[in-house]
Amino acid sequence: MNQTFSRRSFLRTLGAGGALIAAGGITACAVPPSQPAAPAVAGATPRGASSGFSPDIELNLRAAAGNAQILPGKSTAVWGYQASLAKGDASSLVTLKDSYLGPIIRAQKGQRVRINFKNDLPAGHPSIVHWHGLNLPEDMDGHPRFAIQPGQSYVYEFEVIDRAGSYWFHPHPHEQTGVQVYNGLAGMFLVSDPEEAAAGLPSGAYDIPLVIQDRAFDADNQFVYLGGAGSMPANPGAPAGGMPGHNMPGMGGMMGGSATPAPGSGMGMQGMMDQMMGFLGTRILVNGKPDYSLSVATRAYRLRLLNGSNARIYKLGWSDGGPVIVVGTDGGLLEKPVEKPYVMLAPGERVELWADFSRLKVGAEITLQSLKFEGVEDAGGMMGGMMSGGGPEQGAPMTLLKVRVEREEKETLSLPRALSSITRLRAEQAVNAANPRQVGLTLNGMQWLINNRVFEMDSVLPEETIKLGSTEIWEIVNKLNPGQMMDANGMAHPIHIHGGQFQVLSREVLPQLKAGWDSVREGRVDEGWKDTVLVMPGERVKLAMKFERYKGLYLYHCHNLEHESSGMMRNFRVA
């Protein structure tokens, strides 16, 4: 019988194989040494500005180490994007007040954007920016083969062709995406268009971006990541506690791959579990702040929520049991508002809510919560306090933010009946309608795989080539793995596809896993365009995607960033 894969079963398995682990050189030290730097990317070179490109908006964007006041007392060492506006309207660039996150970039559909990116991270940390959800040429998309070394620059130049919506940007260097995002490199990219303007949604001060993340801290208020304190010392050179990609130190015999010990790597059992399962923090931060409180008036707001966590999944619900009204998802506005009892939000996903507080009185408080759910991993239990640095288990209830009604305002807006127009993709339009492209999510030993392969920087198989202009059906299958030491059927995977957006056509799940699936089923918002989809254990998700604009090499991967960094990613080529 298949064993449900959870953090507890992982630790039990490691405990049973302790002698093997010790022989492989892994120690359970409390404070592991620094993460080895990612290997240099062959052929990665800086990119300068094009003489023939005339931007409407030009920004300077710098990734660098700094400090932020997050918790009371000692400041926290972070990495952040520092930005300035070189050309364009002042509204094109907005900083989050008192936050190390951001900035927020705003653009109109059809505008031409130039972003002068400078990597000023410490030595050994290449970086590149992925514009998550935007449809861009391959050299603008942020593929890790374009990662530049510290001290180098890369100029992005592109036209915004996407629908109005809430997109975002974050690093995408091979084997370091997780640690760089965790330490603070993330911002939102908001697109507007005439359809959005006509929809009558809250705007200005009533249109609020909210980045939700979970983080862990040590006694000195420094970030903790992958099994140990001190991941970001006061002068952050190389975050501790990580491990390079799919080369899990000391685990070659259990991995089913070519893992070899890394000199000086002692991430310990906790760090191994965090890498394997995905890192879960102890504190919720919203826009980089703990215990976030939003002051509102008695009127409607547009709340743009981004799950910027490395691995944690949220089940969004209001504390008073009121409906969650969705007006947009990853790929922009829906055709019409959708009312849900709760909404699932996986890492990398975005959701836009119509939040009407006119029903509340001045002085009233309400919280946005992550409700309890099952089927992803076991929640709570005998080892719950040891999980991922002491943080709540996946699926445990958590408070995300508090809303307090501070003043009365007369409401002038009502919930629109129509928001946008969406052309539906039909399965019969696809070139592979009779034979959908299979994307199998599997586990081999302790190695996360896609179609039984790990990521290879420049590798693309013949069957991973797609014809430009075609519409395809993809079937993403979170497979069972009979006979494995542990089974992948207890892990949900948020799958992100670069190079465009898709529509979800259908979902089905294995009967033996339906109970967990049912605990999140009503929170799926599949009515619009998407770029990231949560695939539950034992679930088969069918989606349609049209590759109509750009040729090139693009990625698809798990947006549990520890899974991505350890190899759960593949290329595909549009030709």
C-alpha positions in Angstrom: 0.0 0.0 0.0 1.3 3.5 -0.8 2.5 5.5 2.2 1.2 9.0 2.4 4.1 11.3 2.0 4.3 13.8 4.9 6.9 15.7 7.0 6.4 13.1 9.7 6.8 10.1 7.5 9.9 11.8 6.0 11.5 12.1 9.4 10.5 8.6 10.4 12.1 7.3 7.2 15.3 9.2 7.9 15.3 8.0 11.5 15.1 4.4 10.3 17.9 5.0 7.9 20.1 7.0 10.3 23.1 4.8 9.9 23.0 5.3 6.2 22.7 9.0 6.5 25.6 9.2 9.0 27.7 7.2 6.6 27.0 9.6 3.9 28.3 12.5 5.9 25.2 14.4 6.9 25.2 15.7 10.4 22.4 17.2 12.4 24.2 20.4 13.3 22.0 23.2 14.5 23.7 25.9 12.5 24.9 24.6 9.1 27.6 26.3 7.2 27.0 28.5 4.1 25.3 27.3 1.0 27.8 26.7 -1.8 27.5 29.1 -4.6 25.6 28.0 -7.7 27.8 26.9 -10.6 28.6 29.6 -13.2 26.4 29.5 -16.2 28.4 28.8 -19.3 27.8 31.5 -21.9 25.9 33.9 -19.7 26.9 37.4 -20.7 25.6 40.9 -19.7 23.1 42.5 -22.1 23.1 46.2 -23.0 20.5 48.5 -24.3 19.3 48.4 -27.9 19.8 51.6 -29.9 16.6 51.0 -31.9 14.3 50.5 -28.8 12.5 53.6 -27.6 10.9 52.9 -24.2 7.8 54.6 -22.8 8.9 53.5 -19.3 12.6 53.1 -18.2 13.6 51.8 -14.8 16.8 51.1 -13.0 16.5 47.9 -10.9 19.3 46.8 -8.6 19.5 43.6 -6.5 21.6 44.2 -3.4 22.1 43.3 0.3 20.6 45.5 2.9 18.8 45.6 6.3 15.2 45.9 7.2 13.3 46.5 10.4 10.9 43.6 10.4 10.6 42.5 14.1 11.1 44.7 17.2 14.8 44.9 18.1 17.7 44.0 15.8 17.2 44.7 12.1 17.1 41.7 9.7 19.7 41.3 6.9 17.8 41.0 3.6 18.3 41.1 -0.1 16.1 43.5 -2.0 15.4 45.2 -5.3 16.2 48.9 -5.3 14.6 50.9 -8.1 14.5 54.3 -9.6 12.5 55.8 -12.5 14.5 57.0 -15.5 11.6 57.7 -17.9 7.9 57.6 -17.6 5.0 58.7 -15.5 5.7 58.8 -11.7 2.9 56.3 -11.2 5.0 53.7 -13.1 7.1 53.0 -10.1 5.7 52.7 -6.5 7.6 51.6 -3.4 6.0 49.7 -0.5 6.2 51.9 2.5 8.7 50.7 5.1 9.2 47.4 3.3 12.2 45.6 1.8 9.9 44.1 -0.9 9.0 45.6 -4.2 8.9 47.9 -5.9 5.5 47.8 -7.7 5.9 48.5 -11.4 2.8 49.7 -13.3 2.4 49.7 -17.0 -0.3 50.0 -19.7 -0.9 47.3 -22.2 1.0 48.3 -25.4 3.7 50.3 -23.6 7.4 49.6 -24.2 9.4 49.0 -21.1 13.2 49.1 -20.5 14.6 47.8 -17.2 18.3 48.2 -16.5 19.0 45.4 -14.1 22.2 45.3 -12.0 23.2 42.3 -9.9 25.0 43.7 -6.8 24.5 40.6 -4.7 27.5 39.2 -2.8 30.1 37.2 -4.7 29.0 33.7 -5.8 25.4 34.6 -6.4 24.4 35.0 -10.0 20.9 36.3 -10.7 18.5 37.1 -13.4 14.9 38.4 -13.3 11.9 36.4 -14.3 8.8 38.4 -15.2 6.3 35.9 -13.9 3.1 35.6 -16.0 4.2 38.0 -18.8 4.5 36.8 -22.3 8.0 37.8 -23.4 10.8 36.8 -25.9 13.0 34.1 -24.6 15.9 36.4 -23.7 13.6 38.7 -21.7 11.9 35.9 -19.8 14.6 35.3 -17.2 15.8 31.8 -18.1 18.7 30.8 -15.7 21.1 30.4 -18.6 21.0 34.2 -18.9 22.0 34.7 -15.2 24.7 37.3 -14.7 27.4 37.4 -12.1 27.6 40.1 -9.3 28.8 43.4 -10.7 27.2 42.7 -14.1 24.1 44.2 -15.8 21.3 43.0 -18.0 18.9 45.3 -19.9 15.3 44.1 -20.4 13.4 45.6 -23.3 9.9 44.4 -24.2 6.4 45.5 -25.1 3.6 44.7 -22.6 1.2 42.5 -24.6 -0.7 40.9 -21.7 -4.2 41.6 -20.4 -4.7 43.8 -17.3 -3.7 41.8 -14.3 -1.4 41.3 -11.3 1.9 39.8 -12.4 5.2 39.7 -10.5 8.9 39.4 -10.8 11.6 37.4 -8.9 15.0 35.9 -9.4 15.5 32.7 -11.5 19.1 31.6 -11.2 19.7 27.8 -11.4 19.7 26.3 -7.9 19.3 29.6 -6.1 15.8 30.8 -6.9 14.5 29.6 -3.5 17.1 31.3 -1.3 17.1 34.6 -3.3 13.3 34.9 -3.2 13.3 33.9 0.5 15.8 36.6 1.4 13.6 39.3 -0.2 13.9 39.6 -3.9 10.3 39.9 -5.2 8.0 42.6 -6.5 4.7 43.1 -8.4 4.2 44.1 -12.0 0.6 45.5 -12.5 -0.8 45.9 -16.0 -3.8 48.0 -17.0 -5.8 48.2 -20.2 -9.0 49.8 -21.5 -11.2 46.8 -20.6 -10.1 47.1 -16.9 -10.7 50.9 -17.0 -14.3 50.3 -18.2 -15.0 47.6 -15.5 -15.5 50.1 -12.7 -13.2 48.5 -10.1 -11.8 50.3 -7.1 -8.7 52.3 -8.0 -6.1 54.5 -6.5 -5.8 54.1 -2.7 -8.6 51.5 -2.8 -6.5 49.2 -5.1 -4.1 47.4 -2.7 -1.4 44.9 -3.6 -0.6 42.4 -0.8 2.3 40.0 -0.9 1.8 37.1 1.5 4.9 35.2 2.6 6.0 33.0 5.5 9.4 33.4 7.1 11.3 32.0 10.1 13.6 34.0 12.4 16.4 33.2 14.8 16.9 34.8 18.2 18.7 37.7 16.6 15.9 38.4 14.1 17.8 36.9 11.2 16.1 34.8 8.6 16.3 31.0 9.1 16.3 28.9 6.0 16.7 25.2 5.2 17.5 23.7 8.6 19.5 26.2 10.5 19.9 29.6 11.9 22.2 32.2 10.5 21.0 31.9 6.9 21.5 35.6 6.5 24.3 37.0 8.7 24.7 40.7 9.2 26.9 40.8 6.1 25.1 38.3 3.9 27.6 36.6 1.8 26.2 33.2 1.2 23.0 32.1 3.0 23.5 29.1 5.2 21.5 26.0 5.3 20.9 25.5 1.6 22.1 22.9 -0.7 23.1 23.0 -4.3 20.3 21.8 -6.5 19.6 18.1 -6.9 23.0 17.2 -5.5 21.7 16.5 -2.1 24.8 16.0 0.2 25.4 12.5 1.4 22.2 11.1 -0.2 23.4 9.6 -3.4 22.4 6.1 -2.4 18.9 7.2 -1.5 18.3 9.7 -4.3 18.4 7.5 -7.3 20.6 10.1 -8.9 24.2 11.4 -9.0 24.1 13.2 -5.7 27.5 13.6 -4.1 28.5 15.1 -0.7 29.3 18.8 -0.8 32.4 19.7 1.2 31.5 21.2 4.6 27.8 20.7 4.0 26.0 19.8 7.2 22.5 20.8 6.8 21.1 18.2 9.1 17.9 16.2 9.1 15.7 19.2 9.5 17.3 20.9 6.5 17.0 17.8 4.4 13.3 17.7 5.2 12.9 21.4 4.4 14.5 20.9 1.0 12.6 17.8 0.3 9.2 19.0 1.3 9.5 22.8 0.8 10.3 25.4 3.5 7.5 26.5 5.8 8.1 29.5 8.0 6.9 30.4 11.5 5.6 33.9 10.8 3.3 35.4 8.2 4.6 38.6 6.6 2.4 40.7 4.4 4.2 43.3 2.3 7.3 42.4 4.4 5.6 43.1 7.7 4.4 40.8 10.6 0.9 41.1 12.2 -0.2 43.2 9.2 -3.2 45.5 9.7 -5.1 47.2 6.9 -7.1 50.3 7.8 -10.1 50.7 5.5 -13.3 52.7 5.1 -16.9 51.4 4.7 -16.6 50.8 1.0 -15.3 48.4 -1.6 -11.7 47.6 -2.2 -9.7 45.7 -4.8 -7.2 43.5 -3.0 -4.5 42.0 -5.2 -3.0 39.0 -3.4 0.2 37.3 -4.3 1.4 34.1 -2.7 5.1 34.9 -2.6 5.9 32.0 -0.2 8.4 29.4 -1.1 6.2 26.5 -0.4 3.2 27.3 1.8 -0.3 27.0 0.3 -3.1 29.2 1.6 -6.9 28.6 1.8 -8.2 32.1 1.9 -11.4 32.9 3.9 -12.9 35.7 5.9 -13.2 35.2 9.6 -16.9 36.1 9.6 -17.7 33.4 7.0 -18.6 35.9 4.3 -18.1 35.0 0.7 -14.8 35.5 -1.1 -15.5 37.4 -4.3 -12.9 36.9 -7.0 -12.5 39.4 -9.9 -9.1 38.2 -11.3 -6.5 35.5 -11.2 -3.0 34.9 -12.6 -3.8 36.0 -16.2 -6.0 39.0 -15.4 -9.6 39.8 -14.9 -12.3 37.1 -15.1 -15.3 37.5 -17.4 -17.5 38.1 -14.4 -17.1 38.0 -10.6 -17.0 34.5 -9.0 -18.2 33.9 -5.5 -16.5 31.3 -3.4 -16.6 30.1 0.2 -12.8 30.2 0.2 -10.0 30.4 -2.4 -6.9 28.3 -2.7 -3.7 30.2 -3.4 -0.5 28.2 -4.1 3.0 29.7 -4.4 3.3 31.9 -7.5 -0.5 32.3 -7.9 -2.3 35.6 -7.7 -5.9 36.4 -7.0 -7.8 39.7 -7.1 -10.7 40.1 -4.6 -13.6 42.5 -4.4 -13.7 43.2 -0.7 -16.7 45.3 0.3 -16.5 46.5 3.9 -19.6 48.7 3.8 -21.5 46.0 5.7 -19.2 46.7 8.7 -19.4 49.5 11.3 -16.6 51.8 12.1 -14.4 50.1 14.7 -15.2 46.6 13.5 -12.4 44.2 12.7 -12.2 41.2 10.4 -9.4 38.9 9.5 -8.3 37.2 6.3 -7.4 33.7 7.3 -5.9 30.6 5.8 -8.4 27.9 6.7 -7.6 24.3 7.6 -7.3 21.9 4.7 -6.1 18.3 4.2 -4.6 16.1 1.5 -1.4 18.0 0.8 0.5 16.7 3.8 -0.5 15.5 7.3 -1.3 18.6 9.4 -0.3 18.8 13.0 0.4 15.6 15.0 3.1 14.3 17.2 6.0 16.0 15.4 4.2 19.2 14.4 6.4 21.4 16.6 9.5 20.2 14.8 8.3 20.9 11.3 10.3 23.3 9.2 11.8 25.3 12.0 8.7 25.1 14.3 6.3 26.5 11.8 2.7 25.4 11.4 2.3 22.4 9.1 1.0 22.7 5.6 -2.8 23.0 5.8 -2.9 24.3 9.4 -5.1 27.3 10.1 -3.3 30.7 10.2 -4.2 34.4 10.4 -2.9 36.3 7.4 -3.9 39.9 8.0 -6.3 42.0 10.0 -8.7 44.5 8.5 -10.0 47.4 10.8 -12.7 49.8 9.7 -11.4 53.2 10.6 -13.8 55.6 8.9 -17.1 55.9 7.1 -17.3 56.7 3.4 -20.2 56.7 1.1 -19.9 53.9 -1.5 -20.1 54.9 -5.1 -19.2 51.6 -6.7 -21.1 48.4 -7.1 -19.9 44.9 -8.0 -19.7 44.8 -11.8 -21.7 42.1 -13.6 -19.1 41.9 -16.4 -15.4 42.4 -16.2 -13.7 41.3 -19.4 -14.0 39.2 -22.4 -12.2 35.8 -22.6 -11.8 33.7 -25.7 -12.2 30.1 -24.7 -9.8 27.5 -25.9 -11.4 24.2 -26.9 -9.8 20.8 -26.7 -10.8 20.1 -30.3 -8.7 23.1 -31.5 -5.5 21.5 -30.2 -3.0 19.8 -32.5 -2.7 17.0 -30.0 -6.3 16.7 -29.0 -6.2 12.9 -29.3 -2.8 12.6 -27.6 -2.3 15.3 -24.9 1.2 16.2 -23.8 1.9 14.3 -20.6 3.6 16.0 -17.7 4.3 13.5 -15.0 5.2 14.7 -11.5 7.1 11.9 -9.8 9.5 11.0 -7.0 12.5 8.7 -7.5 14.1 7.8 -4.1 14.4 11.4 -2.8 14.6 13.1 -6.2 11.7 15.2 -7.5 11.3 14.8 -11.3 9.3 15.8 -14.2 8.7 13.0 -16.7 11.4 11.1 -14.8 14.0 13.8 -15.6 15.8 16.5 -13.7 16.5 20.0 -15.1 19.3 20.3 -17.6 20.3 23.9 -18.5 20.3 23.6 -22.3 18.6 20.2 -22.8 15.4 19.9 -24.7 14.2 16.6 -26.1 12.4 16.2 -29.4 9.2 15.5 -27.6 9.6 18.8 -25.7 9.4 20.9 -28.9 6.2 22.8 -29.7 5.2 24.4 -33.0 4.7 28.2 -33.0 1.1 29.1 -33.5 -0.3 25.8 -32.3 -2.7 25.1 -29.5 -1.8 22.2 -27.2 -3.5 20.2 -24.5 -1.3 19.4 -21.5 -2.2 16.8 -18.9 -0.3 17.3 -15.6 -0.5 14.2 -13.5 0.6 14.0 -9.9 1.4 10.4 -10.1 1.5 7.6 -7.5 4.8 5.8 -7.1 4.2 2.2 -6.0 7.2 0.5 -4.5 8.9 3.7 -3.5 10.3 4.2 0.0 8.1 7.2 0.1 5.3 8.2 -2.2 4.7 11.5 -3.9 1.0 11.1 -3.5 1.0 13.3 -0.3 2.5 16.4 -2.0 0.7 19.0 -4.0 2.7 20.8 -6.7 2.0 24.3 -8.0 3.1 24.0 -11.7 4.2 27.2 -13.5 4.6 27.4 -17.3 6.7 30.2 -18.7 6.0 31.9 -22.1 2.3 32.6 -21.9 -0.9 31.6 -20.2 -3.3 28.7 -20.2 -6.9 27.7 -19.4 -7.8 24.8 -17.1 -10.2 22.4 -18.9 -10.8 19.7 -16.4 -9.7 18.1 -13.1 -10.0 14.5 -11.8 -8.5 12.7 -8.9 -7.8 9.1 -7.8 -10.7 7.8 -5.7 -8.5 7.0 -2.7 -7.3 10.6 -2.5 -10.7 12.3 -3.0 -11.2 13.2 0.7 -8.1 15.5 0.7 -9.1 16.8 -2.8 -12.6 17.7 -1.5 -11.1 19.8 1.3 -9.9 22.3 -1.4 -12.2 21.6 -4.3 -14.5 24.6 -3.9 -11.6 27.0 -3.7 -10.4 26.4 -7.2 -10.8 29.4 -9.6 -10.4 27.9 -13.1 -12.7 30.3 -15.0 -9.9 32.6 -16.3 -6.4 32.6 -17.7 -3.7 31.1 -15.6 0.1 30.7 -15.5 0.3 28.6 -12.3 -1.9 25.7 -11.4 -2.0 23.7 -8.1 -2.0 20.0 -8.8 -3.2 18.0 -5.8 -1.9 14.5 -4.9 -3.3 11.9 -7.3 -4.8 14.6 -9.5 -4.9 14.9 -13.3 -5.3 18.5 -14.6 -6.0 19.1 -18.2 -5.2 22.5 -19.6 -5.1 24.2 -23.0 -2.4 26.7 -24.1 -1.7 28.5 -27.3 1.9 29.3 -28.3 1.3 32.2 -30.7 3.9 35.0 -30.2 7.5 34.0 -29.6 9.9 31.2 -30.5 12.6 30.1 -28.0 13.5 28.0 -25.0 11.1 28.3 -22.0 10.6 26.6 -18.6 7.9 24.7 -16.8 8.5 23.8 -13.2 7.1 23.3 -9.7 6.8 26.7 -7.9 7.5 25.1 -4.6 10.9 26.8 -4.9 12.8 24.1 -3.0 11.5 21.5 -5.5 12.4 23.8 -8.4 15.9 24.4 -7.0 16.4 20.7 -6.6 15.6 19.8 -10.2 11.8 19.7 -10.6 12.0 21.8 -13.8 12.3 21.2 -17.6 12.8 23.2 -20.7 10.4 23.2 -23.7 11.2 24.8 -27.1 8.7 26.8 -29.3 10.0 26.5 -32.8 
